[in-house]
Amino acid sequence: MPEVSILVAVYNAEPWLKSCLDSLLQQTLTAIQIICVDDASTDGSLDLLQQYARQDARIEVVSLPENQGQAHARNQGLKRAKGQYICMVDADDWLAPDALEQAVKRFEPKTDCVLFEVVRQYEDGHADTYPLPDFTVLSGTEAFRLTLDWTLHGLYMARAELYHEHPYDETCRLYSDDNTTLIHYLVSREVRRCAGRYYYRQHRYSSTNRSSVHRFDHLRANESMHRQMVALGVPQSIIDTYEQHRWLVLVDVYMFYHVHGRELSAQERAYGLSELRRVWRNIPHETLKKETTAKFGYRPCRSWRQFRLQEWLYFTLRGFLGKNR
């Protein structure tokens, strides 16, 4: 019986996959299950996975016939997970040799999640450490609040029960998998951190770094999170806190529409604008706090037309001032 199951969703990751798999096979904790789910790659990723699986029985390969995104791929892996603890590692990232051992050591009877120490590795060769706040243990609610603005990151190991009870949110191809992190933290009794290092590769090929109509998925992903919180019976005060976050995301996505709209087709622009308007209407403006809406550019306004005018002025001025600094 493996102590830890590692989920690795793979899509066209051939340039980085070897370093990822090597780091997992070299872990000081050897009782592990490595579940690699190839999401219909078109490069040599699947062949490389199968080659590794022939060399080490701890690697299991699942080949999906159709590309459906990371969340779906990870959920297919979850169906095979047998470990007491579960974590995910992206196919272009890697772990320090003792990362899994360090994480397992930090679990105590009430601990449900343990965060890795994240080192961001950039294309030019330099690296930095994700600046976590100084803490030993947090409640689940505290961790949830700190993750809304990514004061806490979402790279962690959790008890298997959390993953099986709350699998990855497949609402959208992008962003909705972040909901899983928020839910895991929110329902946790305790969240701790460890010294095990997770190396997070930063590169221009990342799906979230592209100008795409899928950027509007962030709005639907947030709505899915809201629905899950209501279904879990989360206190209204926490839901209201999340609504502040939803509002900030709305403004951020409007900035994407303002800056990158011309890179999209006319149909995509119309879709994006309709999504922005729909979400502007369904966020209850009366629950938004003054510290959220006091700044120009973040005010709800009385009408959609006024809100659009505000956003156009705000982001136009920001762009102008940015160019003339």
C-alpha positions as CSV (number, residue, x, y, z in Angstrom):
1,M,0.0,0.0,0.0
2,P,1.6,3.3,-1.0
3,E,1.9,6.1,1.6
4,V,1.5,8.9,-1.0
5,S,-0.2,9.0,-4.4
6,I,1.1,11.7,-6.8
7,L,-1.2,12.9,-9.6
8,V,0.6,14.0,-12.8
9,A,-1.6,15.4,-15.6
10,V,0.4,15.4,-18.8
11,Y,-0.3,17.3,-22.0
12,N,2.5,18.0,-24.5
13,A,5.0,18.2,-21.7
14,E,7.8,16.2,-23.4
15,P,10.5,18.9,-23.0
16,W,10.1,18.9,-19.1
17,L,8.6,15.5,-18.3
18,K,11.9,13.6,-17.7
19,S,13.0,16.0,-15.0
20,C,9.6,15.7,-13.3
21,L,9.5,11.9,-13.4
22,D,13.2,11.6,-12.3
23,S,12.5,13.8,-9.3
24,L,9.6,11.6,-8.2
25,L,11.5,8.4,-8.7
26,Q,14.4,9.8,-6.6
27,Q,12.2,10.6,-3.6
28,T,13.6,9.5,-0.2
29,L,10.0,8.3,0.6
30,T,9.8,5.3,-1.7
31,A,6.3,3.9,-0.8
32,I,4.7,6.0,-3.5
33,Q,2.2,5.6,-6.4
34,I,2.9,7.9,-9.4
35,I,-0.3,8.2,-11.5
36,C,0.5,9.8,-14.9
37,V,-2.6,10.8,-16.9
38,D,-1.8,11.7,-20.5
39,D,-4.5,14.1,-21.7
40,A,-4.3,13.1,-25.4
41,S,-0.8,14.6,-26.0
42,T,0.3,15.1,-29.6
43,D,4.0,15.1,-28.9
44,G,6.1,12.2,-27.5
45,S,4.8,12.5,-23.9
46,L,2.9,9.2,-23.9
47,D,5.8,7.2,-25.3
48,L,8.1,8.7,-22.6
49,L,5.6,7.9,-19.9
50,Q,5.2,4.3,-21.1
51,Q,9.0,3.9,-21.2
52,Y,9.3,5.0,-17.6
53,A,6.4,2.8,-16.5
54,R,8.3,-0.2,-17.9
55,Q,11.3,0.6,-15.8
56,D,9.5,1.3,-12.5
57,A,6.3,-0.4,-11.3
58,R,5.4,2.6,-9.1
59,I,4.5,4.5,-12.3
60,E,1.0,4.0,-13.7
61,V,0.0,5.5,-17.0
62,V,-3.6,6.4,-18.0
63,S,-4.1,7.4,-21.7
64,L,-7.1,9.5,-22.4
65,P,-8.6,9.5,-25.9
66,E,-9.6,13.1,-25.9
67,N,-8.1,16.3,-24.4
68,Q,-10.4,17.6,-21.6
69,G,-8.1,19.6,-19.4
70,Q,-6.1,19.2,-16.2
71,A,-9.0,18.9,-13.8
72,H,-10.5,16.0,-15.7
73,A,-7.2,14.3,-16.1
74,R,-6.4,14.6,-12.4
75,N,-9.8,13.2,-11.5
76,Q,-9.2,10.2,-13.7
77,G,-6.0,9.7,-11.7
78,L,-7.8,10.1,-8.5
79,K,-9.9,7.1,-9.3
80,R,-6.7,5.0,-9.0
81,A,-5.2,6.7,-6.0
82,K,-4.5,4.3,-3.1
83,G,-2.2,6.3,-0.9
84,Q,-3.0,7.7,2.6
85,Y,-2.0,11.1,1.3
86,I,-2.4,12.6,-2.2
87,C,-0.7,15.5,-4.0
88,M,-0.4,16.7,-7.5
89,V,2.8,17.7,-9.4
90,D,2.5,19.5,-12.8
91,A,4.4,17.7,-15.6
92,D,6.7,20.7,-16.1
93,D,7.6,21.0,-12.4
94,W,9.7,18.8,-10.1
95,L,10.3,18.1,-6.4
96,A,13.4,18.1,-4.2
97,P,14.4,14.6,-3.2
98,D,13.0,14.8,0.3
99,A,9.9,16.8,-0.5
100,L,7.3,14.0,0.0
101,E,9.0,12.8,3.2
102,Q,9.1,16.3,4.6
103,A,5.4,16.8,3.9
104,V,4.3,13.5,5.5
105,K,6.3,14.3,8.6
106,R,4.2,17.4,9.2
107,F,0.9,15.6,9.4
108,E,-0.5,15.4,12.9
109,P,-3.9,13.9,14.0
110,K,-5.9,17.0,13.1
111,T,-3.8,18.1,10.1
112,D,-5.5,17.8,6.7
113,C,-3.3,19.8,4.4
114,V,0.5,20.5,4.3
115,L,1.9,23.1,2.0
116,F,5.2,22.7,0.2
117,E,7.8,25.3,0.1
118,V,7.5,26.6,-3.5
119,V,10.5,27.7,-5.5
120,R,9.6,29.6,-8.7
121,Q,12.1,28.7,-11.4
122,Y,12.2,31.2,-14.3
123,E,13.3,30.8,-17.9
124,D,16.4,33.0,-17.5
125,G,17.7,30.7,-14.8
126,H,17.0,32.7,-11.7
127,A,14.7,31.5,-8.9
128,D,12.9,32.8,-5.9
129,T,10.9,31.4,-3.0
130,Y,7.2,32.0,-2.8
131,P,6.8,34.3,0.2
132,L,4.5,32.6,2.7
133,P,3.5,34.3,5.9
134,D,5.2,33.1,9.1
135,F,3.0,30.4,10.6
136,T,3.1,26.9,12.0
137,V,-0.6,26.0,11.9
138,L,-3.7,27.6,10.5
139,S,-7.4,26.8,10.7
140,G,-9.0,25.8,7.5
141,T,-11.0,29.1,7.4
142,E,-7.8,31.1,7.9
143,A,-6.1,29.2,5.1
144,F,-9.1,29.8,2.8
145,R,-9.0,33.6,3.4
146,L,-5.3,33.8,2.8
147,T,-5.6,31.9,-0.4
148,L,-8.2,34.2,-2.0
149,D,-5.4,36.7,-2.9
150,W,-2.8,33.9,-3.1
151,T,-1.0,34.9,0.1
152,L,-1.0,31.1,0.4
153,H,-0.3,29.1,-2.7
154,G,-2.1,26.0,-3.8
155,L,0.7,23.4,-3.9
156,Y,0.2,21.0,-1.0
157,M,-0.3,17.4,0.1
158,A,-3.7,16.4,1.7
159,R,-5.3,13.5,3.3
160,A,-6.8,11.2,0.7
161,E,-10.3,11.6,2.1
162,L,-10.3,15.3,1.2
163,Y,-9.5,14.5,-2.4
164,H,-12.0,11.7,-2.7
165,E,-14.8,13.7,-1.1
166,H,-13.9,16.9,-3.0
167,P,-12.4,16.0,-6.4
168,Y,-11.2,18.6,-8.9
169,D,-13.9,21.0,-10.2
170,E,-14.3,20.4,-13.9
171,T,-16.6,23.4,-14.6
172,C,-14.1,25.1,-16.8
173,R,-10.9,24.1,-18.6
174,L,-9.0,26.8,-16.7
175,Y,-9.4,28.3,-13.2
176,S,-12.0,26.0,-11.7
177,D,-9.4,23.6,-10.5
178,D,-8.3,26.4,-8.1
179,N,-11.7,25.9,-6.4
180,T,-10.5,22.5,-5.2
181,T,-7.6,24.1,-3.3
182,L,-10.0,26.6,-1.7
183,I,-12.5,23.8,-0.7
184,H,-9.7,21.6,0.7
185,Y,-8.4,24.4,2.8
186,L,-11.9,25.5,3.9
187,V,-12.9,22.1,5.1
188,S,-9.6,21.3,6.8
189,R,-9.2,21.2,10.6
190,E,-5.6,22.3,10.4
191,V,-3.3,23.4,7.6
192,R,0.5,23.3,8.2
193,R,3.6,23.9,6.1
194,C,6.8,21.9,5.5
195,A,10.3,22.4,4.3
196,G,9.9,20.1,1.3
197,R,10.6,22.0,-1.9
198,Y,8.3,22.1,-4.9
199,Y,10.0,23.6,-8.0
200,Y,7.4,25.6,-10.0
201,R,8.5,26.3,-13.5
202,Q,7.5,29.7,-14.9
203,H,7.4,29.8,-18.7
204,R,5.6,31.5,-21.5
205,Y,3.9,28.3,-22.6
206,S,1.7,28.2,-19.5
207,S,-2.0,28.2,-20.5
208,T,-2.8,31.0,-18.1
209,N,-0.2,33.2,-19.8
210,R,-2.0,33.2,-23.2
211,S,-4.6,35.7,-24.5
212,S,-7.6,33.4,-24.9
213,V,-11.3,33.5,-24.7
214,H,-10.9,31.0,-21.9
215,R,-9.8,33.9,-19.6
216,F,-13.6,34.5,-19.2
217,D,-13.8,31.0,-17.6
218,H,-12.5,32.6,-14.4
219,L,-16.0,34.2,-13.9
220,R,-17.8,30.8,-14.3
221,A,-15.2,29.1,-12.1
222,N,-15.9,31.7,-9.4
223,E,-19.7,31.0,-9.7
224,S,-19.0,27.3,-9.3
225,M,-17.1,28.0,-6.1
226,H,-19.9,30.0,-4.8
227,R,-22.4,27.2,-5.4
228,Q,-20.2,24.7,-3.7
229,M,-19.8,26.9,-0.6
230,V,-23.6,27.2,-0.4
231,A,-24.0,23.5,-0.8
232,L,-21.5,22.9,2.0
233,G,-23.5,25.1,4.4
234,V,-20.6,27.6,4.7
235,P,-21.4,30.5,7.0
236,Q,-22.8,33.6,5.2
237,S,-19.9,35.7,6.5
238,I,-17.4,33.6,4.6
239,I,-19.6,33.6,1.5
240,D,-19.7,37.4,1.7
241,T,-15.9,37.4,1.9
242,Y,-15.8,35.3,-1.3
243,E,-18.1,37.8,-3.0
244,Q,-15.5,40.5,-2.4
245,H,-13.0,38.3,-4.2
246,R,-15.5,37.6,-7.1
247,W,-15.9,41.4,-7.6
248,L,-12.1,41.9,-7.8
249,V,-11.9,39.1,-10.3
250,L,-14.7,40.7,-12.4
251,V,-12.7,43.9,-12.6
252,D,-9.5,42.0,-13.4
253,V,-11.2,40.1,-16.3
254,Y,-12.7,43.4,-17.6
255,M,-9.1,44.7,-17.8
256,F,-8.2,41.6,-19.9
257,Y,-11.2,42.5,-22.2
258,H,-10.1,46.1,-22.4
259,V,-6.4,45.4,-23.1
260,H,-6.7,42.2,-25.2
261,G,-10.1,42.3,-26.7
262,R,-8.8,43.1,-30.2
263,E,-6.8,39.8,-30.1
264,L,-10.1,37.9,-29.9
265,S,-12.7,37.3,-32.7
266,A,-15.8,39.4,-32.8
267,Q,-17.8,36.4,-31.5
268,E,-15.4,35.9,-28.6
269,R,-15.5,39.6,-27.7
270,A,-19.3,39.5,-27.7
271,Y,-19.3,36.4,-25.5
272,G,-16.8,37.9,-23.1
273,L,-18.8,41.1,-22.7
274,S,-22.0,39.2,-22.1
275,E,-20.2,37.1,-19.4
276,L,-18.9,40.3,-17.7
277,R,-22.4,41.8,-17.8
278,R,-24.1,38.7,-16.4
279,V,-21.7,38.4,-13.5
280,W,-21.8,42.2,-12.8
281,R,-25.6,41.6,-12.3
282,N,-25.5,38.5,-10.2
283,I,-22.9,39.7,-7.6
284,P,-25.0,41.3,-4.9
285,H,-23.7,44.8,-4.8
286,E,-25.1,45.5,-1.4
287,T,-22.8,42.9,0.2
288,L,-19.7,44.6,-1.2
289,K,-17.6,46.4,1.4
290,K,-16.4,49.9,1.1
291,E,-12.7,48.9,1.1
292,T,-13.5,46.7,-2.0
293,T,-15.4,49.4,-4.0
294,A,-14.0,52.7,-2.7
295,K,-11.4,53.1,-5.5
296,F,-12.4,54.4,-8.9
297,G,-12.6,51.5,-11.3
298,Y,-14.0,49.2,-8.6
299,R,-17.3,50.9,-8.0
300,P,-20.5,48.8,-8.9
301,C,-22.3,51.8,-10.4
302,R,-26.1,52.0,-10.9
303,S,-26.2,50.7,-14.4
304,W,-24.2,48.4,-16.6
305,R,-23.6,51.3,-19.0
306,Q,-22.1,53.5,-16.2
307,F,-20.0,50.5,-15.1
308,R,-18.6,50.1,-18.6
309,L,-17.8,53.8,-18.9
310,Q,-16.0,53.7,-15.6
311,E,-13.9,50.7,-16.7
312,W,-13.1,52.3,-20.0
313,L,-11.9,55.5,-18.3
314,Y,-10.0,53.6,-15.6
315,F,-8.1,51.2,-17.8
316,T,-7.5,53.8,-20.5
317,L,-6.0,56.2,-18.0
318,R,-3.9,53.4,-16.4
319,G,-2.6,52.5,-19.9
320,F,-1.8,56.2,-20.7
321,L,-0.1,56.8,-17.4
322,G,1.9,53.6,-17.7
323,K,3.3,54.6,-21.1
324,N,4.3,58.0,-19.9
325,R,6.2,57.1,-16.8
